């Protein structure tokens, strides 16, 4: 498992890691999740879905920006799962999710 720390001050290059061995599978994202990076995020979510899991974790602790394309991808996979857990959202991610008015579609875990 790859780990990193982010102090909120330096620019973080986008990357995504999928841990398909974890139970449930975990997609961890760093940097800005926007139009330029959403294809890699989509591929990572699809890889997690390909495990057949009905519960996926998306670790967003290191996301510095969450655009509507990232939210759209979360909502695309949500009907395919029993539970979609968004773990450790930063304040900017919480605001983006709240502004999207997703209701109870996602399980947000601190």
N, C-alpha and C positions, 0 to 999 in steps of 0.2 A: 504494500500500500504506500502510495506516495503521500508525503505530508509537506506542508509549507505553512509559513506564518505570514501574515499581512498586517502591517501597522496602520494602514489607511492613508499613508503619506506618499509612498512611492507608486509610480505607475506599474501596473501588473500586466504582463503580456497574457493574452487569452490562451488558455489551454483547458482541456477537459480529459478526465481519466474515468474509466469505467472499471469497477471492481465487480466482475460477474461471479466471483467465488463467494463474496459476502452474502449473507442471508439476512435481509433481502439485498439484491444487487444495489450498488451505490454508484451514482454518477456525481463526480465532484468537479466543480467548475471554478476557474480563476479568471479574473479580468472582466472585460466588458462583454456582455451577452447582447448582441445587437445584430443588425442585418449582415454585417461582415463575418460574424462568427456563428450564426445560427445553424448553418449546415453541419458543422462539426458537432454542435449540441444535439441536433436531430439524429445524427448517426450514432451518437453515444446513447441516447434514449432508445433507439431501435435495437442497439446491441443488448441493452439491459432487458428490453422486451423479449428478445429472441431466446432468453433463458427460460421463458415460460412462466416467470414469476408473476404473481398477482399483486405484489407489493414492491414498489421501487422507492428508494431514497434518492433525493437530489440535494446534495450538500452545496449550499450557496453562500457559505461563510466568507468566501474570498471573491465574491462578485462585487465589482465596483460600479456597475451600471446594468440594469435589466430593462431592455426595451420591449416593445409590444411583440416583436417576433419571438423572443424567448418565452413570453407568457403564452403566446399562441401555441408553441410547441408543448408546453406543459398541458394545455387544455386539449391538444390533439391526442395525447396518450392517456389522459385521465379516464375516458370511457372504457379503456382496455384493461383497467386495473381495479382491484378492490380498494386499494389505498395508494395514494401518491403523497409521499411525505417530503416536505421541503424543510431541510434541516439548517439551523443556525443562520437565518436571514439577517443581513445587516439592516440598519435603518432604511437605507435607500431601496433595498429589495422589498422590505415590508411596505413602504409607501407605494411602490409600483404595484405590488399584489393587491393592496387595499384599494387603490384607484381603479383597478380592473374589475372590482365588484364581483369577485369569484365566489362569494358566499362560503359554503362548506365544501367546495370542490377539492380543496387541498387541505392536508393536515400539516400545520406549521408547528415545528418542534424547535424550541430554543436551543 
